[in-house]
């Protein structure tokens, strides 16, 4: 669905309001902890007027350069049939580099996988630090509530992940208004604090930011690691473009979110100039006592929404990785009959919960979690810059000088933030890196394992056309009905067919060889979905094409054959024959993969979800035939 169609389906105002709840939750909750951590005592920064002006100026210009200019104005132009996100951007860059060297395409694909892996690491930290920082507002009002912060955070997270199975459809309408209220409160509280100290407006001068991040020696790097917390969630603007369109996201950012964040950060700076003691939690210190607990409740709601959006993003990204062959099949449940993007993946959900709880319990506070936060965020943004440079130069043919200058400019900033975050590795930055590294190993192992498996299968494969010509010289017994043989190699004979002929010694009157191909486009229209080849004797090969944002549905596709090609097939009246390979790693066999990776691949293959559920095949019409493959 392109942007014009999307905006015709609903008013821009409605889409903008919806985008507030889904897109800006993460970046919108950064004021809860960002200023506090920039002026943290460990940085040794005295709360002088110059330092406060410099810190707030650094925040403003980070939002201006990296969010407004880089993402909102530039990267959001790189839509892949209306879709955004690191996977869509990588597919766009790979399409633009067809015909270039294998090394160039390998670098782009690797950068894309690295960005995906870092996003998974970021997705673990986001719910943890967001909800925990909201709950820490309790101890601002009453100190004896401090012991309850951690248990309450865990309870909120447990409820949040438990409710994932029901989807966001039933509460989605509330997300926009609640987040809209949150940004209005941010704006009003910031303006109220600024009234008492308008000198903070000098922070809009970029000279203060430049002095602040260069005049503290080695400490400047540590300060950058805190400043990057203000644009966590910036990638969501691009990743969720496919749901709302470029226009509504830009309107929401420029019309409300950016002004609200700017005014609130300015307000926190003005408060610190007047009350340096408020540095322990400048966000909550801006509110009078009577408003503190209502703000804790609103902040908790905002952080839950931010976490919900992040979790949903993980589901979508994992589904895309499965479609593109980087992860094994997993159970995917659609939670909305109307919106295809609302999905729930039980395995990913519970794994994410365990990791989030480990982060909350292990780090204990938002200040400690902040050290773990920046590495994944800055690394993912660096990958976006690298991949986008190929799109601008090779797809859109922008002048080389302009592309190089832009890439060097943004990469230098990204690298500065990334290198500053690396200083925190031993203080928690290792946590998302370990998660990202493990994710990367799993994705590459699955991709390479599938290639190795296909190579092994090719050793005893026959060409389908040649096999059928030979078979019908002395045809087997034909029985009434239609048989569908699923195959990953459309040119080769399915193993299930060989087993069926060997054991049952019969062949159905009509035989369909069905192959599902996911291409590097977000969506494929119905009129481009089918490719048929008739071999005669009732044997037909069918290739189904899907985009990486779509879910294959074999039953619906078979029904569509009658409409598109006049081939009437009732999925409830056919027999589906599936092959299930059991992987047996052997040290004695030569292989391009290390033995330990072969073992991981075998475990992943064994735990992959059933093709029946994944492809939407009627379970009572399936015959599964297994075979053992040694690798």
C-alpha positions in Angstrom: 0.0 0.0 0.0 1.6 3.3 -1.0 1.4 6.5 0.8 -1.3 8.1 -1.3 -3.6 5.1 -0.8 -2.9 5.0 2.9 -3.8 8.7 3.3 -7.0 8.2 1.2 -8.1 5.5 3.6 -8.0 7.8 6.6 -7.5 11.5 7.3 -4.0 12.8 7.8 -5.0 13.9 11.3 -6.1 10.4 12.3 -2.9 8.9 11.0 -0.8 11.6 12.7 -2.6 10.9 16.0 -2.0 7.1 15.6 1.6 7.7 14.8 2.1 9.6 18.0 1.3 6.4 20.0 3.3 3.9 17.9 6.3 5.8 16.5 7.3 8.4 19.1 6.9 6.5 22.4 10.6 5.6 22.8 12.1 9.0 21.8 9.3 10.7 23.7 10.1 9.1 27.0 13.9 10.1 26.9 13.3 13.2 29.0 12.7 10.9 32.0 16.4 10.1 32.2 18.5 11.8 29.6 19.3 15.2 31.4 19.8 13.4 34.7 22.4 11.2 33.2 24.2 13.9 31.2 24.9 15.8 34.4 25.5 12.6 36.5 28.1 13.1 39.2 30.4 10.4 37.6 31.1 12.9 34.8 32.5 15.4 37.3 30.7 18.3 35.6 30.0 21.3 37.9 26.5 22.7 37.4 27.7 26.0 36.1 25.6 28.1 33.7 28.0 27.4 30.9 27.8 23.6 31.3 24.0 23.6 31.6 23.7 25.7 28.5 26.2 23.5 26.7 24.4 20.3 27.8 21.0 21.4 26.7 22.4 22.8 23.5 24.0 19.4 22.7 20.6 17.8 23.2 18.8 20.2 20.9 21.4 19.9 18.1 21.5 16.2 18.4 17.7 16.1 17.8 18.0 18.6 15.0 20.9 17.0 13.1 20.4 13.2 13.7 16.6 13.0 13.9 15.2 16.0 12.0 17.7 16.2 9.2 19.1 12.6 9.0 16.0 10.6 9.5 12.9 12.8 9.0 14.2 14.6 5.9 16.8 12.3 4.3 16.5 8.6 5.3 12.7 8.6 5.2 13.0 9.4 1.5 14.4 5.9 1.0 11.1 4.0 1.1 10.8 0.5 -0.4 7.4 0.5 -1.9 6.2 2.6 1.0 8.0 0.5 3.6 10.8 1.5 5.9 13.2 0.0 8.4 16.6 -1.6 8.2 15.4 -4.7 6.3 13.6 -2.6 3.7 16.6 -0.2 3.4 19.0 -3.2 2.9 16.7 -4.7 0.3 16.7 -1.3 -1.5 20.5 -1.1 -1.4 21.0 -4.6 -2.6 18.6 -4.0 -5.6 20.6 -0.9 -6.4 23.9 -2.8 -6.4 22.9 -5.6 -8.7 25.8 -6.1 -11.1 28.3 -4.7 -8.7 31.0 -6.7 -7.0 30.1 -9.6 -4.7 32.1 -7.9 -1.9 30.0 -4.7 -2.1 26.8 -6.7 -1.8 28.2 -8.8 1.0 29.1 -5.6 2.9 25.6 -4.2 2.5 24.0 -7.5 3.6 26.3 -7.8 6.6 25.6 -4.2 7.6 21.9 -4.9 7.4 22.2 -8.0 9.5 24.3 -6.1 12.0 21.7 -3.4 12.2 19.0 -6.0 12.8 21.0 -7.7 15.5 21.7 -4.3 17.2 18.0 -3.5 17.1 17.3 -6.7 19.0 19.8 -5.7 21.6 18.2 -2.2 21.8 14.7 -3.8 22.2 15.8 -5.6 25.4 17.0 -2.4 27.0 14.1 -0.1 25.9 11.3 -1.6 28.0 13.7 -2.1 31.0 15.0 1.5 31.1 11.7 3.2 30.2 9.5 1.5 32.7 12.1 1.6 35.4 12.8 5.3 35.0 9.1 6.0 35.2 8.7 4.1 38.4 11.7 5.9 39.9 9.5 8.9 40.2 7.9 7.3 43.2 11.0 7.8 45.3 11.2 11.5 44.4 8.1 12.2 46.5 8.6 9.7 49.3 12.0 8.2 49.8 10.8 5.1 51.7 9.1 3.9 48.4 12.6 3.2 47.0 12.4 -0.6 47.8 9.2 -0.9 45.9 10.5 0.5 42.6 12.1 -2.7 41.3 9.2 -5.0 42.2 6.6 -2.7 40.7 8.7 -2.4 37.5 8.8 -6.2 37.2 5.0 -6.4 37.7 4.3 -3.8 35.0 6.6 -5.7 32.6 5.1 -9.1 33.3 1.6 -7.6 32.6 2.9 -5.9 29.4 4.4 -9.1 28.0 1.4 -11.3 29.1 -1.0 -9.0 27.2 1.0 -9.3 23.9 -1.0 -12.4 23.0 -4.1 -10.2 22.7 -2.5 -7.8 20.3 -2.7 -4.0 20.3 -5.9 -3.8 18.4 -8.2 -3.4 21.4 -6.1 -0.7 23.0 -4.5 0.9 19.9 -7.0 3.7 19.8 -5.9 4.8 23.2 -2.2 5.0 22.3 -2.3 8.2 20.3 -4.4 10.3 22.7 -2.3 9.2 25.8 1.0 9.9 24.0 -0.5 13.2 22.7 -1.3 14.2 26.3 2.2 13.2 27.3 3.8 15.5 24.8 1.4 18.4 25.7 2.4 17.9 29.4 6.1 17.9 28.4 5.6 21.2 26.6 3.7 22.9 29.3 6.0 21.8 32.1 9.0 23.0 30.1 7.5 26.4 29.4 6.6 26.8 33.1 10.1 26.1 34.2 11.6 28.4 31.5 9.6 31.4 32.6 11.7 31.7 35.8 15.0 31.5 33.9 14.6 32.5 30.2 18.4 32.7 29.8 18.3 29.0 29.0 17.1 30.0 25.5 20.7 30.8 24.7 21.2 27.0 24.5 19.7 27.1 21.0 23.1 28.6 19.9 25.2 25.7 18.6 28.4 27.3 19.9 27.4 26.2 23.4 27.1 22.6 22.3 30.4 22.6 20.5 32.2 24.0 23.6 30.5 21.6 25.9 31.5 18.4 24.0 35.1 19.5 23.3 36.2 21.3 26.5 36.2 18.4 29.0 39.0 16.2 27.6 38.4 12.5 27.8 35.2 13.3 29.8 33.7 14.7 26.6 33.4 11.1 25.2 31.5 10.1 28.3 29.2 13.0 28.0 28.4 12.1 24.3 27.5 8.6 25.6 24.8 10.3 27.7 23.7 12.8 25.1 22.8 9.9 22.6 20.1 8.8 25.0 17.9 11.7 23.8 17.5 10.2 20.3 16.9 6.6 21.2 14.0 5.5 19.2 14.8 7.7 16.2 14.9 4.7 13.9 11.3 4.0 14.7 10.4 7.0 12.6 11.7 5.2 9.6 10.8 1.7 10.6 7.1 2.5 11.0 6.8 4.6 7.9 5.0 1.7 6.2 2.1 1.8 8.7 1.4 5.6 8.6 3.2 7.1 5.6 5.9 9.7 5.4 3.6 12.7 5.7 1.9 12.0 9.0 5.2 11.1 10.7 6.8 14.2 9.6 3.8 16.3 10.6 3.7 14.7 14.1 7.4 15.3 14.6 7.6 18.9 13.4 4.2 19.9 14.7 4.3 18.5 18.3 7.0 16.0 19.2 10.1 18.0 18.4 8.8 21.3 19.9 7.6 19.4 23.1 10.9 17.7 23.6 12.9 20.9 23.0 10.8 22.9 25.4 11.0 20.2 28.1 14.7 19.8 27.8 15.1 23.6 28.0 12.8 23.6 31.1 14.9 21.0 32.8 18.0 23.1 32.1 16.3 26.2 33.5 15.4 24.3 36.6 19.0 23.1 37.1 20.2 26.7 36.9 17.8 27.7 39.7 18.0 24.5 41.8 21.2 22.5 41.2 20.0 20.0 43.8 17.3 18.9 41.4 20.0 17.0 39.4 19.0 13.7 41.0 15.8 13.7 38.9 15.2 17.0 37.1 12.2 15.7 35.1 10.0 15.0 38.1 11.4 17.9 40.1 9.7 20.3 37.6 6.3 19.3 39.0 4.7 20.4 42.2 4.0 17.8 44.9 0.3 17.5 44.0 1.2 16.6 40.4 4.0 14.1 41.1 2.0 10.9 41.3 -0.3 11.7 38.4 2.9 12.3 36.4 4.3 8.9 37.5 1.1 7.3 36.3 1.2 9.2 33.0 4.9 8.4 32.6 4.3 4.7 33.3 1.5 4.7 30.6 3.8 6.4 28.1 6.7 4.0 28.8 4.4 1.0 28.5 3.3 2.4 25.1 6.9 3.0 24.1 7.8 -0.6 25.2 4.7 -2.0 23.3 5.8 -0.3 20.1 9.4 -1.7 20.6 8.1 -5.2 21.2 5.8 -5.0 18.1 8.8 -3.9 16.1 10.8 -6.9 17.2 7.9 -9.2 16.0 7.8 -7.5 12.6 11.6 -7.6 12.2 11.8 -11.2 13.2 9.0 -12.1 10.7 10.9 -10.3 7.9 14.1 -12.2 8.9 12.2 -15.4 8.6 10.8 -14.5 5.2 14.2 -13.6 3.9 15.8 -16.8 5.1 17.8 -15.6 8.1 15.8 -17.3 10.9 13.9 -20.6 11.0 10.1 -20.7 10.9 8.4 -19.5 14.1 4.8 -19.4 15.1 3.2 -16.1 13.9 -0.3 -15.3 15.1 -2.3 -12.4 13.6 -4.0 -10.5 16.4 -6.1 -8.2 14.2 -8.6 -9.2 11.5 -8.1 -5.8 9.9 -4.4 -4.7 10.2 -2.0 -7.3 8.8 1.0 -5.7 10.7 -0.4 -6.6 14.1 1.2 -10.0 14.9 2.3 -12.0 18.0 5.2 -14.4 18.1 5.1 -16.4 21.3 8.7 -17.7 21.2 10.1 -14.2 20.6 7.8 -12.7 23.3 8.8 -15.0 26.1 12.5 -14.8 25.2 12.4 -11.1 25.2 10.6 -11.1 28.6 13.4 -13.2 30.2 16.1 -10.9 28.8 14.3 -7.7 29.9 13.7 -9.0 33.4 17.4 -10.0 33.5 18.3 -6.5 32.5 16.0 -4.9 35.2 17.2 -7.2 38.0 20.8 -7.2 37.0 21.3 -3.4 36.5 18.8 -2.3 39.1 18.4 1.4 38.1 17.9 3.5 35.0 21.3 5.1 35.6 23.0 1.7 35.4 20.9 0.7 32.4 21.9 3.9 30.5 25.4 2.5 30.1 24.0 -0.5 28.3 21.6 1.5 26.1 23.8 3.6 23.9 25.9 1.0 22.2 23.0 -0.7 20.3 21.3 2.6 19.4 24.4 4.3 18.0 25.6 1.2 16.2 22.2 0.7 14.5 22.2 4.4 13.4 25.7 4.0 11.9 24.5 1.0 9.9 21.6 3.1 8.5 24.0 5.8 7.4 26.2 3.3 5.6 23.5 1.5 3.8 21.5 4.7 2.8 24.7 6.0 1.1 24.4 3.3 -1.5 20.8 4.0 -2.1 21.4 7.7 -2.6 24.4 7.2 -4.9 23.5 4.1 -7.0 19.7 4.2 -7.0 19.0 7.9 -7.2 22.2 8.9 -8.9 23.0 11.8 -6.6 26.4 13.5 -7.3 29.3 11.6 -5.9 30.7 14.6 -4.1 27.4 15.3 -2.4 27.0 11.6 -1.4 30.5 11.3 0.0 30.2 14.6 1.9 26.9 13.6 3.5 28.1 10.1 4.4 31.3 11.5 5.9 29.4 14.1 7.9 26.7 11.8 9.4 29.1 8.9 9.8 31.5 11.1 11.8 28.8 12.0 14.2 27.5 8.4 14.4 31.1 7.2 15.0 31.6 9.8 17.7 28.5 8.7 19.6 29.3 5.0 19.0 32.9 5.3 20.2 31.7 7.2 23.3 29.3 4.4 24.1 32.1 1.9 23.8 33.7 3.4 26.9 30.7 2.0 28.8 31.3 -1.6 27.7 32.5 -2.8 31.1 29.8 -0.9 32.9 26.9 -2.6 31.0 27.5 -1.9 27.4 28.5 -5.5 26.9 24.9 -6.6 27.5 23.2 -5.5 24.3 26.4 -6.4 22.4 26.3 -10.0 23.6 22.6 -10.2 22.6 23.4 -8.6 19.2 26.4 -11.0 18.7 24.3 -14.0 19.6 21.5 -12.9 17.2 24.1 -12.3 14.4 25.6 -15.8 14.9 22.1 -17.4 14.8 21.1 -15.5 11.6 24.3 -16.2 9.8 24.3 -19.8 10.9 20.8 -20.4 9.7 21.5 -18.7 6.3 24.7 -20.7 5.8 23.1 -23.9 7.1 20.3 -23.6 4.6 22.8 -23.2 1.8 24.8 -26.2 3.0 21.6 -28.3 3.3 20.5 -27.4 -0.2 24.0 -28.3 -1.5 23.7 -31.7 0.2 20.3 -32.3 -1.2 21.5 -31.5 -4.7 23.8 -34.5 -4.6 20.9 -36.9 -5.1 18.4 -34.6 -6.8 17.0 -35.1 -10.3 15.5 -32.4 -12.6 11.7 -32.4 -12.2 11.0 -32.2 -16.0 13.4 -35.1 -16.8 12.0 -37.2 -14.0 8.4 -36.8 -15.1 9.3 -37.7 -18.7 10.9 -40.9 -17.5 8.1 -41.6 -15.0 5.3 -41.5 -17.5 7.0 -43.9 -19.9 5.7 -46.5 -17.5 3.2 -44.5 -15.4 2.2 -45.6 -11.9 -1.3 -46.2 -10.8 -3.3 -42.9 -10.8 -5.8 -42.3 -8.0 -8.6 -39.7 -7.9 -7.9 -36.3 -6.4 -5.3 -33.6 -6.2 -1.9 -33.9 -4.5 0.2 -30.8 -3.6 3.9 -31.4 -3.1 5.7 -28.5 -1.3 9.2 -27.9 -2.5 11.9 -25.4 -1.8 13.7 -26.2 -5.1 11.2 -25.7 -8.0 13.5 -27.3 -10.5 14.1 -30.5 -8.6 12.0 -33.5 -7.7 10.5 -33.1 -4.2 11.7 -35.8 -1.7 8.1 -36.3 -0.6 7.2 -37.4 -4.1 10.0 -40.0 -4.2 8.9 -41.4 -0.8 5.3 -41.5 -1.9 6.1 -43.4 -5.1 8.4 -45.7 -3.2 6.0 -46.6 -0.4 2.5 -46.0 -1.8 3.3 -46.7 -5.5 0.5 -44.4 -6.6 0.1 -40.9 -8.1 -2.9 -38.6 -8.0 -4.8 -37.6 -11.1 -3.6 -34.0 -10.6 -0.3 -33.2 -9.1 0.8 -29.6 -8.1 4.4 -28.9 -7.3 4.2 -25.8 -5.1 7.1 -23.5 -4.3 6.9 -20.3 -2.2 9.4 -17.6 -3.1 9.9 -14.5 -0.9 11.6 -11.7 -2.8 13.3 -8.5 -1.7 10.2 -6.3 -2.1 7.8 -5.5 0.8 4.7 -6.7 -1.1 3.7 -8.6 -4.2 0.3 -7.9 -5.8 -2.2 -10.7 -6.6 -1.7 -10.4 -10.3 2.1 -11.0 -9.9 1.8 -13.8 -7.4 1.5 -16.8 -9.7 3.8 -18.4 -12.2 2.6 -21.7 -13.7 4.2 -24.3 -15.9 2.2 -27.3 -17.2 4.3 -30.5 -17.7 1.3 -32.5 -19.0 -0.2 -35.6 -17.6 -2.0 -33.5 -14.9 1.4 -32.2 -13.5 1.7 -28.5 -12.9 4.5 -26.5 -11.3 3.3 -23.4 -9.4 5.5 -20.7 -8.0 4.0 -18.3 -5.5 5.7 -14.9 -4.9 5.4 -12.9 -1.7 7.1 -9.8 -0.3 9.1 -9.9 2.9 6.3 -8.0 4.7 3.6 -10.5 3.7 2.6 -13.8 5.3 2.3 -16.8 2.9 -1.2 -18.3 2.9 -1.3 -21.4 0.8 -5.0 -22.0 1.2 -5.9 -18.6 0.0 -3.4 -18.8 -2.8 -4.9 -22.1 -4.1 -8.3 -20.6 -4.1 -7.0 -17.6 -6.0 -5.8 -20.0 -8.8 -9.4 -20.3 -10.0 -9.7 -16.5 -10.3 -6.3 -15.7 -11.8 -5.7 -18.8 -14.0 -9.0 -20.8 -14.1 -7.4 -23.7 -12.2 -9.9 -24.6 -9.5 -8.4 -26.1 -6.4 -10.3 -26.6 -3.1 -7.6 -26.8 -0.3 -9.9 -28.8 1.9 -10.2 -31.5 -0.7 -6.5 -32.0 -1.6 -3.6 -33.9 0.0 -0.5 -31.9 1.0 2.8 -33.9 1.0 5.6 -32.2 3.0 9.2 -33.2 3.5 10.7 -32.8 6.9 14.5 -33.0 7.0 16.3 -34.2 10.1 19.7 -32.7 10.3 22.6 -35.0 11.4 25.9 -33.1 11.8 29.0 -35.3 11.2 32.6 -34.3 11.9 33.8 -36.7 9.3 32.1 -34.9 6.4 33.8 -31.9 4.8 31.9 -28.7 5.3 32.1 -25.0 4.9 30.7 -24.6 8.5 32.4 -25.3 11.8 31.0 -28.3 13.6 29.7 -26.2 16.5 27.7 -24.1 14.0 26.3 -27.3 12.4 25.1 -28.4 15.8 23.4 -25.0 16.3 21.8 -25.3 12.9 20.5 -28.7 13.6 18.9 -27.5 16.9 17.3 -24.5 15.1 16.0 -26.8 12.4 14.6 -29.3 14.9 12.8 -26.5 16.8 11.4 -24.7 13.8 7.6 -24.4 13.8 5.5 -26.6 11.6 5.1 -25.6 7.9 1.4 -26.4 8.4 0.8 -23.4 10.6 3.3 -21.1 9.0 2.0 -21.6 5.4 -1.7 -21.7 6.4 -2.3 -25.3 5.3 -5.3 -27.3 6.5 -3.8 -29.6 9.2 -6.1 -32.5 8.5 -5.0 -32.7 4.9 -1.2 -33.0 5.5 1.0 -36.1 5.0 4.5 -35.5 6.3 7.4 -37.7 5.1 10.7 -37.4 6.8 14.3 -37.8 5.7 17.7 -37.6 7.4 20.3 -35.4 5.9 24.0 -35.6 7.0 26.0 -32.4 6.9 
